[in-house]
Amino acid sequence: MAKQSFFDDYKIKKEVLGVVKKYGKLPEDFRFDSELFDLNKALGVDKTAKLLYDGKKDKRTIIDKTISAPFQEIRKFGESKEKSEIEGEKYWNNKLIYGDNLQALKYLLDNDYKEQIKLIYIDPPFATQSDFSKGEVKAYKDKLEGAEFTEFLRERLILMKELLTKDGSIYVHLDQKMGHYIKVIADEVFGKENFRNEIIWWYKDPSGQTKTFYKQKHGNIFFYSKNNKYTFNLDDVRMPYSEGTLKQAEARTKSFGRIVKVNPLGKIREDVWEISIINSQAKERTDYPTQKPEKILEVIIKASSNKNDIVLDAFVGSGTTCAVAEKLNRKWIGIDAGKLAIYTSQKRILDIENHKPFIVMNSGVYEIKDIDRQVKIDENLYKDFACDLFQVDRNKKETINGVDFSGKYGNNYVYVFRNKGKIFRQDLKKLEDKLKGKLKRVYIIISQNQDKVYTNYLKINNTEFYIHKIPYSLIVQFAIENKDSSLIINHLRKNYILKVNRGNLKNTDDENAPEIDKKALEKINKISQVKKKSDIETKFSNIAGFDFVNTFEIEISEKIKEKKDGVEIGIDKVKIGDKEGINNLSMILVDKNYNGKSFKVSDTFFAEDDIEEDEEGNKKEIKGFVKTKKINIDKKGLGKEIGVIYLDDFGNELFKEFSLK
Ligand SMILES: C[S@@+](CC[C@H](N)C(=O)[O-])C[C@H]1O[C@@H](n2cnc3c(N)ncnc32)[C@H](O)[C@@H]1O
């Protein structure tokens, strides 16, 4: 196709035909030398070296075809009164977004964030997982993951470039394994002429014993600006002069009889930064693996942004970028596909005194503000819709002690709230008063925007309430369409899940596309969580689609033992959907001094065993709770209430609160 248009466009067809007619073939110079046949030039392809690999997509396809996963507000810390400069946003709120960054970035791009972000820092996982497999399989996997990882990052870099302001910059933090491939890719995306530095982060630490090669003690950070004019605050990040330089200046001043000046702010910063890794006692330490020192971000943020600029980190991990941006009075957006990352970052910001308001959001559903007052929803239709959404059996409607249940999920009754205003714990108490302990377990459905219960599990007297929330956007969609609920659900699935053209899913822009493969759907619409700590370093999620926030699925019973040295939670029974067993959980997060409102993770427990290296390079095995069937919370900092979040493989959460004696 390309050749065809080349000949058409350049009007040389005739000339070439003439030559061929006359000589019977093309003369050698025409074939090899002539400008005429510089196809690349004619097609506007430049001659810079490029990285070629299987699966490399066209840039336009990435920008145009990536689906955007709108944000849904999950919780808010503080009320912002600061006007937003983003069109369509009234007040500015710093944002912590849970979801795959590709579709979250696309959403930002589609929603007035184009050219709004001054600085981006990313520190993606390094995709070195295959190092652990052996032989040929490893070689093959390495290649595969090499290409897959490169494209994974390239797609994101392309979107990030669109988000950068004209005078913006990006810093891409990598290591020796993938760094050089990504440098070539980043040159392609941002232009070689905009490459500013390869910063070497040099860290001295004694760990890691090697015998046959040198110890690796540096990271690589590639710094690109979007254009040739960009924010760079040279004076804000100067470095101290060496003693030698200062002495020399002093000596020269004496011998020349005139003052040899040194800049009082220090010398111009160089591209090798010696910054120590976070030691076990450091105040900033969060225990999140791969956490980077705040000092690195401090330099980057000071150099490449000004107060009130927006700083983005799309692989936010423990929230280093957001925490430093917060302290330096920048606006920030952090994205991560791991629930642990979101909770760790949330705690980190909450711990900053006088932090600005921020919102935690899920990327996977969308929100239209203030619409609930404008729409009227037929009560019965709404209830049917809610039941269908969560696969409740509507044929099993029942009235018990004056409470109208809309159906059953498994063996338990489901109550759908359809109040006008917010729904509080008090409302559940009223239900319990009527039921008088007649039912042991009740499932509740409320709409996300009415939620003042702030939990998805609550035990009142002897009744356990499992609370499930319908994403607000779905209700709005429902209200707008207000027709057969199955049509709406199909519509949502089509629009938010199936636009992704991958694997055995068909692109359902085509109305006649066959039914969806349910198994594939399960895989696609949930982000799977890591099960062991060491996976955080290496695993990258690449998920696109629509995610339901809470489902009915998790049921857990536990035994709490208060001991001299803390609390032991023994996990008795785990049931997630129809799967039984503790191995369906990925992580348990604990806030050992829960204030009843904002969850601040203090302890994290992983499902699977892992090997951890201490600062001296000694290895020790950490037992996962799948084997031990219990977790131990030590007494340091233990309060009267503890909050526990159980996460399943897909990031569904069950929150429980326990009071200690
Ligand atoms: C190396 S860590 C970042 C550490 C961070 N710089 C810090 O100081 O804590 C990489 C993070 O990328 C996240 N991640 C991997 N794939 C992702 C994706 N597709 N979207 C969003 N986050 C992703 C992982 O969950 C992990 O937290």
The ligand as a Tripos MOL2 file, in Angstrom:
@<TRIPOS>MOLECULE
LIG
   27    29     1     0     0
SMALL
NO_CHARGES

@<TRIPOS>ATOM
      1 C1          9.5560    0.2480   40.7310 C.3       1 LIG1
      2 S1          7.9860    0.5250   41.4060 S.3       1 LIG1
      3 C2          7.9280    2.2580   41.6880 C.3       1 LIG1
      4 C3          8.5630    2.6770   42.9870 C.3       1 LIG1
      5 C4          8.4740    4.1610   43.2940 C.3       1 LIG1
      6 N1          9.3150    4.9400   42.4510 N.3       1 LIG1
      7 C5          8.7890    4.4540   44.7350 C.2       1 LIG1
      8 O1          9.6410    5.2980   45.0380 O.co2     1 LIG1
      9 O2          8.1810    3.8330   45.6110 O.co2     1 LIG1
     10 C6          6.9670    0.2490   40.0140 C.3       1 LIG1
     11 C7          5.4670    0.3170   40.2640 C.3       1 LIG1
     12 O3          4.7860    0.2280   39.0190 O.3       1 LIG1
     13 C8          3.5190   -0.3830   39.2510 C.3       1 LIG1
     14 N2          2.9720   -0.8390   37.9560 N.ar      1 LIG1
     15 C9          3.3490   -1.8760   37.1910 C.ar      1 LIG1
     16 N3          2.6160   -1.9320   36.0570 N.ar      1 LIG1
     17 C10         1.7580   -0.8770   36.1100 C.ar      1 LIG1
     18 C11         0.7420   -0.3870   35.2420 C.ar      1 LIG1
     19 N4          0.4820   -0.9550   34.0810 N.pl3     1 LIG1
     20 N5          0.0520    0.7060   35.6220 N.ar      1 LIG1
     21 C12         0.3070    1.3260   36.7980 C.ar      1 LIG1
     22 N6          1.2710    0.9050   37.6510 N.ar      1 LIG1
     23 C13         1.9760   -0.1770   37.3160 C.ar      1 LIG1
     24 C14         3.8240   -1.4650   40.2640 C.3       1 LIG1
     25 O4          2.6570   -1.8070   40.9940 O.3       1 LIG1
     26 C15         4.8920   -0.7880   41.1400 C.3       1 LIG1
     27 O5          4.3200   -0.1820   42.2630 O.3       1 LIG1
@<TRIPOS>BOND
     1     1     2 1
     2     2     3 1
     3     2    10 1
     4     3     4 1
     5     4     5 1
     6     5     6 1
     7     5     7 1
     8     7     8 2
     9     7     9 1
    10    10    11 1
    11    11    12 1
    12    11    26 1
    13    12    13 1
    14    13    14 1
    15    13    24 1
    16    14    15 ar
    17    14    23 ar
    18    15    16 ar
    19    16    17 ar
    20    17    18 ar
    21    17    23 ar
    22    18    19 1
    23    18    20 ar
    24    20    21 ar
    25    21    22 ar
    26    22    23 ar
    27    24    25 1
    28    24    26 1
    29    26    27 1
@<TRIPOS>SUBSTRUCTURE
     1 LIG1         1 GROUP 0 **** ****
